[in-house]
Amino acid sequence: MNTHPPAAGFTPIAPRPSPVRTTGLVAWSRRNLFSSIGNTLTTLFVLALGLYALPGMLQWGVVQAVFAPDASACQAARGTGACWGVVTEKYRLILLGRYPFEEHWRPVVATSLMLAGLVVSCIRVFWKPWLAGMWVAIMALFFALMGGGVLGLSAVRTDLWGGLPLTVLLATVSIFLAFPLAIVVALGRRSDLPAIRSVCVVYIELVRGVPLISVLFMASFMFPLFMPQGVSIDVLTRVVVGITLFAAAYMAEIIRGGLQAIPKGQLEAADTLGLSYWQT
């Protein structure tokens, strides 16, 4: 029988910190780089190799390098330093392609707008309904600036677009268009209907087995050969369709993996509640 008098009040003990930190750089390094003897030896070997090669790389790439577009200076530095003169002289061609030189401000502004939209879209606090309207405005401004023909801007053909603006545009538009297609294909591959499942499997495996460069080559050069005489589809449209179909095949497998990770009991619970296929 308890003979101790009841306590006047309950005083909780303050939580104590964990003896070993589980977050931060130190914890990440311990978990990924020094988790075992083999990983520790490999990490130390790579660090030692990097420290050994770093001084020579800095000497070749920075200290002894030639940054001016001077062919004679580059020849004199052959074997001792890098020649970055071609980058200094051709950086506009590398970044902006064959776009008219005097109009380079247009792709710079257009690309800056799209990159700003991508950054905003990656921040969760901005996931609001106005985000869709912002992207409609960004795409309209992008094509107006790049293509011209409006607001007094001179028209520029799409075959002159290139470099960073075209890369950002193709990646953004293709991923956006590929996502709904990937969902349909992923659901089709999990379908109980053999015909639908077979078509989705053939599409995924066929596209994933072909390099992207081959898809781009077919869209840019081979596809026009199969078109009737006088019929031509813009090269930008063909490339967007090719990359969209390519990205959808890979994305469909990612979505299918996520669906397969759902425990079977969740699906059985949905059946028990009488939910339809789309509600599930």
PLY file of the C-alpha trace (Angstrom):
ply
format ascii 1.0
element vertex 280
property float x
property float y
property float z
element edge 279
property int vertex1
property int vertex2
end_header
0.00 0.00 0.00
1.37 3.47 -0.95
2.18 5.45 2.19
3.75 8.45 0.41
1.64 11.64 0.39
0.33 12.76 -3.00
2.47 15.25 -4.86
1.35 18.86 -4.75
1.72 19.23 -8.54
3.23 17.55 -11.58
6.47 19.10 -12.81
7.56 17.69 -16.17
11.23 17.15 -16.81
12.63 19.34 -19.56
13.59 17.37 -22.69
17.27 16.68 -22.98
19.15 17.03 -26.26
20.00 13.90 -28.19
23.48 12.57 -27.38
24.20 12.39 -31.12
23.03 14.99 -33.62
20.87 13.53 -36.36
20.68 16.64 -38.57
23.21 19.01 -40.05
26.43 18.65 -42.01
28.24 16.58 -39.37
25.40 14.07 -39.11
25.08 13.85 -42.90
28.83 13.26 -43.24
28.81 10.58 -40.56
25.86 8.81 -42.20
26.98 9.03 -45.84
30.77 9.38 -45.83
32.03 7.71 -42.64
29.39 5.07 -41.92
31.84 2.17 -42.23
35.53 1.45 -42.57
35.22 1.05 -46.32
33.32 4.32 -46.74
35.81 6.12 -44.50
38.81 4.87 -46.49
37.10 5.77 -49.78
36.24 9.27 -48.53
39.77 9.89 -47.28
41.24 8.63 -50.57
39.01 10.91 -52.66
39.80 13.90 -50.41
43.54 13.23 -50.67
43.28 12.88 -54.45
41.37 16.15 -54.68
43.87 18.01 -52.51
46.71 16.62 -54.62
45.14 17.65 -57.94
43.63 21.00 -56.85
46.84 23.11 -56.96
47.68 21.93 -60.48
44.15 22.55 -61.68
44.14 26.09 -60.26
47.55 26.74 -61.81
46.38 25.52 -65.23
42.84 26.89 -65.21
43.31 30.25 -63.44
46.86 31.35 -62.74
48.48 30.51 -66.10
45.26 30.75 -68.12
44.64 33.23 -70.94
41.27 35.00 -70.74
41.71 37.48 -73.59
40.69 36.49 -77.15
44.30 36.49 -78.29
45.37 33.56 -80.50
49.10 34.22 -80.11
48.84 34.35 -76.31
46.88 31.09 -76.32
49.54 29.43 -78.46
52.23 30.66 -76.06
50.30 29.17 -73.11
49.84 25.79 -74.80
50.65 23.01 -72.35
50.93 25.35 -69.35
47.57 27.13 -69.11
44.02 27.05 -70.38
42.72 29.29 -73.16
39.38 30.85 -72.24
39.56 33.42 -75.03
37.01 31.57 -77.16
34.51 31.81 -74.29
35.23 35.52 -73.88
34.76 36.14 -77.59
31.87 33.75 -78.30
29.89 33.82 -75.05
26.93 35.49 -76.75
26.80 32.80 -79.42
27.09 30.10 -76.75
24.31 31.56 -74.59
21.94 32.97 -77.21
22.66 31.00 -80.38
22.02 32.62 -83.76
19.53 35.16 -82.44
20.10 38.60 -84.08
22.98 40.32 -82.29
21.32 43.72 -82.02
18.22 42.15 -80.39
20.00 40.15 -77.69
18.27 42.09 -74.93
15.03 40.33 -75.80
16.12 36.73 -75.04
17.95 37.97 -71.93
14.76 39.56 -70.55
12.60 36.60 -71.63
14.91 34.03 -70.03
15.17 36.08 -66.83
11.36 36.17 -66.56
11.06 32.39 -67.02
13.87 31.61 -64.55
12.24 33.93 -62.00
8.96 32.06 -62.51
10.70 28.72 -61.95
12.29 29.96 -58.73
8.94 31.27 -57.45
7.23 27.98 -58.36
9.76 26.02 -56.30
8.93 27.93 -53.10
5.98 26.37 -51.31
4.67 29.63 -49.82
3.87 30.84 -53.35
1.71 27.82 -54.23
-1.42 29.92 -54.67
-4.12 30.08 -57.38
-2.48 33.18 -58.87
0.57 31.09 -59.78
-1.25 29.68 -62.83
-2.10 33.19 -64.04
1.50 34.25 -63.51
2.71 31.45 -65.78
0.22 32.37 -68.49
1.58 35.92 -68.41
5.22 34.70 -68.40
4.69 32.43 -71.40
2.88 35.18 -73.32
5.69 37.65 -72.61
8.35 35.05 -73.47
6.93 34.29 -76.91
6.19 37.97 -77.56
9.79 38.93 -76.78
11.42 36.00 -78.54
9.18 35.83 -81.61
8.46 39.53 -82.02
5.94 40.80 -84.53
4.08 42.64 -81.74
4.64 45.85 -79.76
6.91 47.13 -82.52
9.40 44.26 -82.15
10.91 42.79 -85.28
9.92 39.19 -86.05
12.52 36.46 -85.43
12.04 32.93 -86.81
12.10 30.06 -84.33
14.97 28.36 -86.19
17.16 31.28 -85.02
16.35 30.63 -81.37
19.05 28.77 -79.48
21.27 28.56 -76.46
20.00 29.07 -72.92
16.58 30.62 -73.80
15.62 27.67 -75.98
16.88 25.14 -73.42
14.89 26.71 -70.59
11.77 26.95 -72.76
11.94 23.34 -73.96
12.58 21.97 -70.47
9.77 23.97 -68.86
7.10 23.42 -71.51
7.95 19.74 -72.04
7.83 18.85 -68.35
4.54 20.75 -67.96
2.96 18.93 -70.89
4.48 15.55 -70.01
3.07 15.39 -66.48
-0.64 14.79 -67.31
0.33 12.38 -70.09
2.59 10.51 -67.66
-0.27 10.12 -65.17
-2.52 8.62 -67.85
0.21 6.25 -69.05
1.08 5.18 -65.48
-2.57 4.41 -64.74
-2.84 2.62 -68.08
0.11 0.39 -67.28
-1.60 -0.61 -64.01
-4.92 -1.22 -65.79
-6.62 -4.62 -65.70
-7.44 -4.33 -69.41
-4.72 -6.18 -71.37
-5.01 -4.01 -74.50
-4.54 -0.72 -72.63
-1.78 -2.15 -70.45
0.09 -3.54 -73.47
-0.05 -0.24 -75.38
1.31 1.65 -72.35
4.07 -0.90 -71.76
5.17 -0.79 -75.41
5.19 3.02 -75.41
7.22 3.28 -72.17
9.77 0.61 -73.03
10.17 1.76 -76.64
10.73 5.42 -75.75
12.98 4.69 -72.76
15.15 2.48 -74.95
15.92 5.32 -77.39
18.43 8.10 -76.58
17.02 11.63 -76.41
19.43 12.78 -79.13
17.81 10.27 -81.50
14.36 11.64 -80.67
15.54 15.19 -81.34
17.17 14.11 -84.62
13.96 12.42 -85.76
11.84 15.44 -84.81
14.17 17.96 -86.43
15.30 16.23 -89.63
13.53 12.92 -90.29
9.92 13.82 -89.54
9.65 16.50 -92.30
10.63 13.85 -94.87
7.41 11.95 -94.15
5.17 15.00 -94.49
3.22 15.68 -97.72
4.62 18.15 -100.20
4.04 21.73 -99.06
3.12 20.76 -95.47
5.56 21.92 -92.83
5.34 21.98 -89.03
7.44 24.48 -87.11
10.67 22.95 -85.84
10.06 24.25 -82.31
6.70 22.47 -82.18
8.26 19.22 -83.38
11.02 19.36 -80.79
8.57 20.17 -77.97
6.42 17.17 -78.92
9.47 14.89 -79.08
10.82 15.91 -75.67
7.32 15.75 -74.16
6.81 12.15 -75.30
10.30 11.26 -74.09
9.86 12.86 -70.65
6.37 11.37 -70.22
7.72 7.83 -70.55
10.27 8.33 -67.76
7.84 10.27 -65.60
5.20 7.55 -65.98
7.54 5.01 -64.39
8.19 7.39 -61.48
4.45 7.84 -60.93
3.83 4.10 -61.24
6.49 3.48 -58.59
4.74 5.93 -56.29
1.40 4.19 -56.83
2.93 0.78 -56.15
4.37 2.11 -52.87
0.84 2.62 -51.52
0.03 -0.29 -49.16
-2.53 -2.74 -50.51
-4.58 -2.26 -47.37
-5.32 1.32 -48.39
-6.86 0.11 -51.66
-8.86 -2.56 -49.82
-10.12 0.10 -47.40
-11.27 2.22 -50.33
-13.14 -0.78 -51.77
-14.74 -1.41 -48.39
-15.98 2.19 -48.27
-17.47 1.79 -51.75
-15.25 4.38 -53.42
-15.08 4.38 -57.20
-11.86 3.92 -59.20
-11.29 7.66 -59.63
-12.19 8.41 -56.00
-9.64 5.80 -54.90
0 1
1 2
2 3
3 4
4 5
5 6
6 7
7 8
8 9
9 10
10 11
11 12
12 13
13 14
14 15
15 16
16 17
17 18
18 19
19 20
20 21
21 22
22 23
23 24
24 25
25 26
26 27
27 28
28 29
29 30
30 31
31 32
32 33
33 34
34 35
35 36
36 37
37 38
38 39
39 40
40 41
41 42
42 43
43 44
44 45
45 46
46 47
47 48
48 49
49 50
50 51
51 52
52 53
53 54
54 55
55 56
56 57
57 58
58 59
59 60
60 61
61 62
62 63
63 64
64 65
65 66
66 67
67 68
68 69
69 70
70 71
71 72
72 73
73 74
74 75
75 76
76 77
77 78
78 79
79 80
80 81
81 82
82 83
83 84
84 85
85 86
86 87
87 88
88 89
89 90
90 91
91 92
92 93
93 94
94 95
95 96
96 97
97 98
98 99
99 100
100 101
101 102
102 103
103 104
104 105
105 106
106 107
107 108
108 109
109 110
110 111
111 112
112 113
113 114
114 115
115 116
116 117
117 118
118 119
119 120
120 121
121 122
122 123
123 124
124 125
125 126
126 127
127 128
128 129
129 130
130 131
131 132
132 133
133 134
134 135
135 136
136 137
137 138
138 139
139 140
140 141
141 142
142 143
143 144
144 145
145 146
146 147
147 148
148 149
149 150
150 151
151 152
152 153
153 154
154 155
155 156
156 157
157 158
158 159
159 160
160 161
161 162
162 163
163 164
164 165
165 166
166 167
167 168
168 169
169 170
170 171
171 172
172 173
173 174
174 175
175 176
176 177
177 178
178 179
179 180
180 181
181 182
182 183
183 184
184 185
185 186
186 187
187 188
188 189
189 190
190 191
191 192
192 193
193 194
194 195
195 196
196 197
197 198
198 199
199 200
200 201
201 202
202 203
203 204
204 205
205 206
206 207
207 208
208 209
209 210
210 211
211 212
212 213
213 214
214 215
215 216
216 217
217 218
218 219
219 220
220 221
221 222
222 223
223 224
224 225
225 226
226 227
227 228
228 229
229 230
230 231
231 232
232 233
233 234
234 235
235 236
236 237
237 238
238 239
239 240
240 241
241 242
242 243
243 244
244 245
245 246
246 247
247 248
248 249
249 250
250 251
251 252
252 253
253 254
254 255
255 256
256 257
257 258
258 259
259 260
260 261
261 262
262 263
263 264
264 265
265 266
266 267
267 268
268 269
269 270
270 271
271 272
272 273
273 274
274 275
275 276
276 277
277 278
278 279
